[in-house]
């Protein structure tokens, strides 16, 4: 009956909740994105419903991303941190239950003549009767015991152990979400680096074609100079145009080499073999339209926001544990088994031994230790709230920026295409007028430079548009990732 009362009281007190109730703070952003660039937020498919290997249309890029998700060393370290957090959670959770152990002990002691020994163990190998005796001659004492017991098991009246377990679980879940966020950022980085490589490749082809054209122009200028048709000035102008193309080609080759190295580093140090050829830069945009949704949806789709929320949950659980330290704590130690000086007769009714000992601790004077720990826990909750809200604001900004990019970069690409076509017509006309002797070579020089700049700008804005769509996909929460 007494045990039932104790158990009932323990269950009743265990229901005490000293940790603050977890609730999400109010959304620290606007309730919707600007209609100037967001358009119909429900038109298209939600990013979390699109696996990354379906979002990317280039099979070569798909292979590179798959290689990065398997071999990137930073990702390997992040996954290992999940195992670490999972282990810490299991350790903390185990404190909620008593640790049952079996102790089997065998001792053999030699007692010298004149030594005082407890008569519980006896001085002649037999059972004692209590008190102590003095050995009259050297004696060997043997003792054997086997018992099941537990030690220092805390009765969690105030929920301290439960709150610590809740905090450890939240830290584990936060680590999982943080790793998913890293996976998404890795996908974005690989795709962006890949687009940089494609842009560099196309700029190299453009620079090589321009260089070939200007070498041909220089040869014509040389013949015209030798024939006395033009002056040396026009020859040197053509030579200047050629050297500019050579300089630009060397610079873009350096950019290409650096982009290749960065991409290889992202995918783990070695490129996958037998990858298909890349699609042109202009065909890299996904054919799947992404639905922006509302900012509140990011709280469920963005792993970095989910990780920040778990950190907030852990901070609030730690407040409960800090509050519980102000109340008494009770720990139990007990054992049940047998003890004897004769191994053959270890088990028996007269050799039965047991012990039970509760320990209660009352905090009286701690010189502000518990109060200080509670202040730390509350401060960390405030930090976690601010970090959570800041993470949401950052996510809102990323989505808003990429939505604006989707809206205006498309206009910029179209305008740049028209401008490049017009500049090409100007260059062709300048060449024709020069051959007819209507204008000087300086006009051809300006037209060629403007055309080269326009073609480079078109490549850059196409790469920016493709990279922006990848960033939008990640900012909206990405898609299905590898299991972790």
HELIX and SHEET records of a PDB file:
HELIX    1   1 UNK A    2  UNK A   14  1                                  13    
HELIX    2   2 UNK A   47  UNK A   49  5                                   3    
HELIX    3   3 UNK A   52  UNK A   55  1                                   4    
HELIX    4   4 UNK A   59  UNK A   71  1                                  13    
HELIX    5   5 UNK A   73  UNK A   94  1                                  22    
HELIX    6   6 UNK A  160  UNK A  226  1                                  67    
HELIX    7   7 UNK A  232  UNK A  266  1                                  35    
HELIX    8   8 UNK A  281  UNK A  283  5                                   3    
HELIX    9   9 UNK A  295  UNK A  297  5                                   3    
HELIX   10  10 UNK A  298  UNK A  301  1                                   4    
HELIX   11  11 UNK A  303  UNK A  324  1                                  22    
HELIX   12  12 UNK A  343  UNK A  345  5                                   3    
HELIX   13  13 UNK A  349  UNK A  351  5                                   3    
HELIX   14  14 UNK A  369  UNK A  435  1                                  67    
HELIX   15  15 UNK A  441  UNK A  475  1                                  35    
SHEET    1   A 4 UNK A 101  UNK A 111  0                                        
SHEET    2   A 4 UNK A 139  UNK A 155 -1                                        
SHEET    3   A 4 UNK A 329  UNK A 340 -1                                        
SHEET    4   A 4 UNK A 352  UNK A 361 -1                                        
SHEET    1   B 2 UNK A 116  UNK A 118  0                                        
SHEET    2   B 2 UNK A 132  UNK A 134 -1                                        
END                                                                             
